[in-house]
Amino acid sequence: MNLLQGNIRVVCRLKPTAMGIPDLKYDEETVSIRTDKGDKLFRFQRVFGPETTQDMMFSASKHMIQSAIEGSQIMIFTYGATGSGKTHTLFGAGDGVVPRSLDLIFEQQQIVSFF
């Protein structure tokens, strides 16, 4: 069983329009924003850039969905300002994380039911 235990994973997905902010820089684990008061650095387990597709987001969370199928309790929680892309990531065009997760769950259920 692939159990995920005890860890909270915090990731950031940058919206394409975020790249219009000239003082925003990011790498795989940090986002930096230059302000009048200096740089603000934010650390995450993973940063997804504006080029990230819905498929890439699902692939990154698929192990958690599989863990839930195997009996673990998981929660995927989105947070951000209105219009920041929460609903798009979960349900949006190109099938977000939720429809893809449901497809995986039903696919696994059919395999188990077959045997």
Backbone as JSON, one array per atom type, in Angstrom:
{
  "sequence": "MNLLQGNIRVVCRLKPTAMGIPDLKYDEETVSIRTDKGDKLFRFQRVFGPETTQDMMFSASKHMIQSAIEGSQIMIFTYGATGSGKTHTLFGAGDGVVPRSLDLIFEQQQIVSFF",
  "N": [[0.85, -1.19, 0.0], [0.57, 2.18, -0.83], [1.11, 4.42, 1.26], [0.57, 7.72, 2.29], [1.79, 9.59, 4.81], [1.21, 11.88, 7.35], [2.42, 14.25, 6.25], [2.16, 17.58, 5.15], [1.82, 18.98, 2.09], [2.75, 21.75, 0.32], [2.08, 23.46, -2.52], [2.61, 25.64, -5.34], [0.93, 27.14, -8.0], [1.6, 29.04, -10.72], [-0.19, 31.49, -12.36], [-0.59, 32.18, -15.85], [-0.81, 34.99, -16.35], [0.6, 36.0, -14.26], [3.18, 36.27, -15.03], [3.35, 38.71, -16.13], [4.12, 40.38, -14.2], [6.79, 42.25, -13.52], [8.77, 41.95, -11.54], [8.77, 39.35, -10.57], [10.06, 36.23, -9.86], [10.84, 32.78, -10.24], [11.58, 29.38, -9.26], [11.92, 25.81, -9.09], [11.18, 25.46, -6.42], [10.79, 27.91, -5.15], [9.32, 31.21, -4.97], [9.91, 34.5, -5.79], [9.38, 37.87, -5.09], [9.98, 41.14, -5.88], [9.73, 44.0, -3.94], [8.97, 47.38, -2.85], [9.98, 47.36, -0.32], [11.94, 45.5, -0.33], [13.04, 42.17, -1.3], [10.67, 39.53, -1.31], [10.52, 36.27, -0.33], [9.14, 33.15, -1.03], [8.69, 29.85, -0.06], [8.09, 26.56, -1.29], [6.99, 23.11, -1.58], [6.88, 22.5, -4.19], [6.89, 24.4, -7.16], [4.81, 25.28, -9.74], [5.12, 26.42, -12.93], [3.83, 29.01, -15.2], [3.47, 27.71, -17.6], [2.51, 25.24, -17.05], [0.47, 22.46, -17.6], [-2.92, 21.13, -17.4], [-2.75, 18.37, -17.39], [-0.16, 17.99, -16.42], [-0.49, 18.97, -13.82], [-2.3, 17.1, -12.78], [-0.76, 14.77, -13.01], [1.18, 15.3, -11.1], [-0.3, 15.06, -8.79], [-1.36, 12.58, -8.83], [-0.32, 10.37, -7.38], [-1.3, 10.85, -4.84], [-4.04, 10.53, -5.19], [-4.1, 7.85, -5.91], [-3.22, 6.79, -3.49], [-5.41, 7.42, -1.89], [-7.33, 5.77, -3.06], [-6.33, 3.39, -2.2], [-6.94, 3.48, 0.44], [-6.04, 5.52, 2.14], [-6.49, 8.7, 3.79], [-6.94, 11.71, 2.19], [-6.53, 15.17, 1.27], [-7.13, 17.67, -1.03], [-6.57, 20.95, -1.31], [-7.39, 24.17, -2.31], [-6.26, 27.54, -2.44], [-6.54, 31.02, -2.64], [-6.78, 34.3, -4.14], [-9.8, 35.71, -5.6], [-10.25, 34.74, -8.91], [-7.72, 33.7, -9.23], [-7.18, 31.18, -10.18], [-7.96, 28.82, -8.95], [-10.38, 27.28, -9.33], [-10.05, 26.68, -12.01], [-7.76, 25.01, -11.92], [-8.79, 22.83, -10.47], [-11.18, 22.07, -11.87], [-11.17, 23.05, -14.47], [-10.83, 23.92, -18.03], [-9.69, 21.42, -20.27], [-9.84, 19.38, -18.55], [-9.59, 19.34, -15.22], [-8.0, 18.59, -12.04], [-9.98, 17.29, -10.48], [-12.01, 15.99, -12.27], [-10.25, 14.24, -13.6], [-9.28, 12.76, -11.47], [-11.59, 11.46, -10.6], [-12.07, 9.9, -12.89], [-9.86, 8.17, -12.71], [-10.42, 6.87, -10.28], [-12.87, 5.55, -10.9], [-11.97, 3.96, -13.01], [-10.12, 2.3, -11.67], [-11.93, 1.04, -9.96], [-13.47, -0.44, -11.77], [-11.57, -2.26, -12.66], [-11.05, -3.7, -10.29], [-13.63, -4.7, -9.83], [-13.88, -6.39, -11.96], [-12.39, -8.61, -11.33]],
  "CA": [[0.0, 0.0, 0.0], [1.33, 3.43, -0.95], [0.51, 5.34, 2.23], [1.15, 9.04, 2.55], [1.49, 9.8, 6.21], [1.63, 12.99, 8.16], [3.03, 15.44, 5.66], [1.39, 18.55, 4.39], [2.59, 19.44, 0.94], [2.25, 23.04, -0.16], [2.6, 23.76, -3.85], [2.14, 26.9, -5.92], [0.79, 27.15, -9.46], [1.59, 30.42, -11.2], [-1.1, 31.77, -13.47], [0.17, 32.83, -16.93], [-0.78, 36.45, -16.23], [1.57, 36.37, -13.22], [4.46, 36.58, -15.66], [3.33, 40.13, -16.46], [4.68, 41.1, -13.05], [8.21, 42.27, -13.89], [9.68, 41.62, -10.44], [8.46, 38.02, -10.09], [10.97, 35.18, -10.32], [10.52, 31.5, -9.6], [12.25, 28.16, -9.68], [11.11, 24.65, -8.73], [10.73, 25.46, -5.03], [10.63, 29.24, -4.56], [8.81, 32.35, -5.73], [10.47, 35.73, -5.25], [8.76, 39.09, -5.59], [10.69, 42.35, -5.44], [8.83, 45.07, -3.53], [9.67, 48.59, -2.39], [10.61, 47.05, 0.97], [12.9, 44.42, -0.51], [12.53, 40.93, -1.88], [9.91, 38.59, -0.48], [10.77, 34.93, -0.82], [8.17, 32.16, -0.58], [9.17, 28.49, -0.34], [7.06, 25.54, -1.47], [7.55, 21.82, -1.97], [6.96, 22.53, -5.66], [6.29, 25.54, -7.86], [4.44, 24.98, -11.12], [5.16, 27.66, -13.7], [2.65, 29.35, -15.99], [3.35, 26.79, -18.74], [2.01, 23.97, -16.53], [-0.81, 22.03, -18.16], [-3.79, 20.38, -16.5], [-2.2, 17.03, -17.32], [0.99, 18.04, -15.52], [-0.99, 19.12, -12.45], [-2.85, 15.81, -12.35], [0.36, 13.83, -12.84], [1.84, 15.61, -9.83], [-1.16, 14.69, -7.65], [-1.9, 11.23, -9.05], [0.09, 9.47, -6.3], [-2.2, 11.06, -3.7], [-5.32, 9.92, -5.55], [-3.89, 6.4, -5.79], [-3.15, 6.5, -2.07], [-6.79, 7.46, -1.4], [-7.97, 4.54, -3.55], [-5.81, 2.3, -1.38], [-7.45, 3.58, 1.8], [-5.57, 6.68, 2.91], [-7.3, 9.92, 3.75], [-6.2, 12.82, 1.6], [-7.31, 16.36, 0.97], [-6.52, 18.64, -1.93], [-7.17, 22.22, -0.91], [-6.86, 25.31, -3.07], [-6.39, 28.81, -1.74], [-6.06, 32.16, -3.4], [-7.73, 35.38, -4.4], [-10.75, 35.52, -6.68], [-9.64, 34.82, -10.23], [-6.32, 33.27, -9.23], [-7.02, 29.91, -10.9], [-8.31, 27.66, -8.12], [-11.4, 26.48, -10.01], [-9.44, 26.18, -13.25], [-6.9, 23.88, -11.59], [-9.59, 21.69, -10.05], [-12.24, 21.65, -12.78], [-11.14, 23.84, -15.69], [-10.66, 23.43, -19.4], [-8.66, 20.4, -20.36], [-10.08, 18.51, -17.39], [-8.77, 19.62, -14.05], [-7.62, 17.5, -11.14], [-11.14, 16.54, -9.99], [-12.52, 15.01, -13.23], [-9.24, 13.22, -13.86], [-9.24, 11.89, -10.29], [-12.78, 10.6, -10.67], [-11.82, 8.91, -13.95], [-8.93, 7.18, -12.17], [-11.14, 6.08, -9.27], [-13.81, 4.65, -11.59], [-11.16, 3.01, -13.76], [-9.62, 1.33, -10.69], [-13.08, 0.29, -9.47], [-13.83, -1.4, -12.8], [-10.55, -3.31, -12.65], [-11.31, -4.51, -9.1], [-14.91, -5.38, -10.02], [-13.71, -7.42, -12.98], [-11.83, -9.8, -10.69]],
  "C": [[0.89, 1.25, 0.0], [0.74, 4.47, -0.01], [1.3, 6.64, 2.32], [0.8, 9.37, 3.98], [2.07, 11.1, 6.72], [2.16, 14.24, 7.51], [2.0, 16.3, 4.96], [2.3, 19.03, 3.28], [1.96, 20.72, 0.42], [2.92, 23.32, -1.5], [1.98, 25.06, -4.35], [2.05, 26.72, -7.43], [0.67, 28.6, -9.89], [0.69, 30.53, -12.42], [-0.3, 32.46, -14.58], [0.24, 34.35, -16.81], [0.2, 36.91, -15.15], [2.91, 36.77, -13.83], [4.5, 38.03, -16.15], [3.86, 40.99, -15.33], [6.19, 41.09, -13.23], [9.15, 41.81, -12.78], [9.38, 40.26, -9.81], [9.44, 37.03, -10.71], [10.6, 33.9, -9.6], [11.47, 30.42, -10.08], [11.39, 27.01, -9.17], [10.56, 24.68, -7.32], [10.5, 26.84, -4.43], [9.99, 30.22, -5.55], [9.35, 33.59, -5.03], [9.79, 36.92, -5.91], [9.52, 40.27, -5.01], [9.65, 43.43, -5.14], [9.66, 46.29, -3.15], [10.43, 48.34, -1.09], [11.63, 45.92, 0.87], [12.24, 43.19, -1.11], [11.75, 40.12, -0.85], [10.07, 37.22, -1.12], [9.76, 33.97, -0.2], [8.67, 30.79, -1.01], [8.0, 27.51, -0.38], [7.75, 24.2, -1.72], [7.73, 21.77, -3.48], [6.29, 23.78, -6.17], [6.04, 25.1, -9.3], [4.36, 26.31, -11.87], [3.92, 27.86, -14.55], [2.45, 28.43, -17.2], [2.76, 25.44, -18.33], [0.62, 23.67, -17.08], [-1.65, 21.33, -17.09], [-3.25, 18.96, -16.32], [-1.0, 16.97, -16.37], [0.55, 18.17, -14.07], [-1.54, 17.8, -11.93], [-1.73, 14.8, -12.12], [1.06, 14.04, -11.51], [1.01, 15.19, -8.62], [-1.67, 13.26, -7.74], [-1.53, 10.26, -7.93], [-0.81, 9.64, -5.07], [-3.55, 10.41, -3.97], [-5.21, 8.4, -5.42], [-3.84, 5.99, -4.32], [-4.55, 6.5, -1.45], [-7.55, 6.2, -1.83], [-7.56, 3.36, -2.69], [-6.17, 2.44, 0.09], [-6.97, 4.74, 2.64], [-6.56, 7.83, 2.81], [-6.43, 11.03, 3.2], [-7.13, 14.02, 1.47], [-6.48, 17.22, 0.02], [-7.28, 19.93, -1.73], [-6.55, 23.32, -1.75], [-7.16, 26.59, -2.31], [-5.85, 29.91, -2.63], [-7.16, 33.18, -3.62], [-8.69, 35.0, -5.52], [-10.04, 35.69, -8.01], [-8.21, 34.32, -10.31], [-6.1, 31.91, -9.88], [-7.36, 28.67, -10.11], [-9.28, 26.72, -8.85], [-10.85, 25.91, -11.31], [-8.58, 24.95, -12.97], [-7.72, 22.64, -11.23], [-10.53, 21.17, -11.12], [-12.09, 22.15, -14.21], [-10.93, 23.11, -16.99], [-9.5, 22.44, -19.46], [-8.72, 19.43, -19.21], [-9.08, 18.77, -16.27], [-8.52, 18.38, -13.22], [-8.84, 16.66, -10.73], [-11.68, 15.56, -11.03], [-11.52, 13.9, -13.54], [-9.13, 12.24, -12.69], [-10.42, 10.94, -10.29], [-12.63, 9.53, -11.74], [-10.91, 7.8, -13.43], [-9.62, 6.28, -11.15], [-12.08, 5.08, -9.93], [-13.07, 3.59, -12.4], [-10.64, 1.92, -12.84], [-10.76, 0.45, -10.18], [-13.49, -0.77, -10.49], [-12.84, -2.55, -12.85], [-10.79, -4.25, -11.48], [-12.59, -5.32, -9.27], [-14.8, -6.52, -11.01], [-13.23, -8.72, -12.36], [-12.72, -10.22, -9.61]]
}
